């Protein structure tokens, strides 16, 4: 039973990683989203995390996932810009 739970958790983690990669790829490819929009979204997420931490509130997993998606999209976009 424990192995079944572990396998289920691993499958869910893999599915989340795929979704994060898929979403970050879509955002990085979307030219209607500016670099400023990425920066602003990152700042908003970081501000929310700061307030949650300051008030010792639980941090929703969705906020962590959103931060990871925005970071990856930003990195993908800047790495494409730096190619010759």
C-alpha positions in Angstrom: 0.0 0.0 0.0 2.8 2.4 0.8 4.5 1.7 -2.5 1.2 2.4 -4.3 0.9 5.8 -2.5 4.6 6.6 -3.3 4.0 5.7 -7.0 0.9 7.9 -7.1 2.7 10.8 -5.6 5.6 10.4 -8.1 3.1 10.3 -11.0 1.4 13.5 -9.7 4.8 15.2 -9.3 5.8 14.2 -12.9 2.4 15.5 -14.2 2.9 18.8 -12.4 6.4 19.2 -13.8 5.1 18.6 -17.3 2.3 21.2 -16.7 4.8 23.7 -15.4 7.1 23.1 -18.4 4.2 23.3 -20.9 2.8 26.5 -19.3 6.2 28.2 -19.1 6.9 27.3 -22.7 3.6 28.8 -23.8 4.2 32.0 -21.8 7.8 32.4 -23.1 6.5 32.0 -26.7 3.7 34.5 -26.3 5.0 37.8 -27.7 2.0 39.7 -26.3 3.5 39.3 -22.8 6.4 41.7 -22.3 9.5 41.4 -20.2 8.0 44.0 -17.9 4.9 41.8 -17.5 7.1 38.9 -16.4 8.9 41.2 -14.0 5.7 42.6 -12.6 4.2 39.1 -12.1 7.3 38.0 -10.3 7.2 41.0 -8.1 3.5 40.5 -7.3 4.1 36.9 -6.4 7.1 37.7 -4.2 5.2 40.4 -2.4 2.4 38.0 -1.7 4.9 35.4 -0.4 6.5 38.0 1.8 3.1 39.0 3.4 2.2 35.3 3.9 5.5 34.7 5.6 5.3 37.8 7.7 1.9 36.8 9.0 3.0 33.2 9.4 0.2 32.0 7.1 0.4 28.8 5.1 1.7 29.3 1.6 -0.6 27.9 -1.1 1.1 25.5 -3.5 -0.4 27.4 -6.4 1.6 30.4 -5.5 4.8 28.4 -5.5 3.9 26.8 -8.8 3.0 30.2 -10.4 6.4 31.6 -9.3 8.2 28.6 -10.9 6.2 29.0 -14.1 7.0 32.7 -14.4 10.7 32.2 -13.5 11.1 29.4 -16.1 9.2 31.4 -18.8 11.5 34.4 -18.1 14.6 32.3 -18.3 13.5 30.6 -21.5 12.7 34.0 -23.1 16.0 35.5 -22.1 18.0 32.5 -23.2 16.4 32.7 -26.7 17.2 36.4 -26.9 20.8 35.7 -26.2 21.3 33.2 -29.0 23.2 34.5 -32.0 
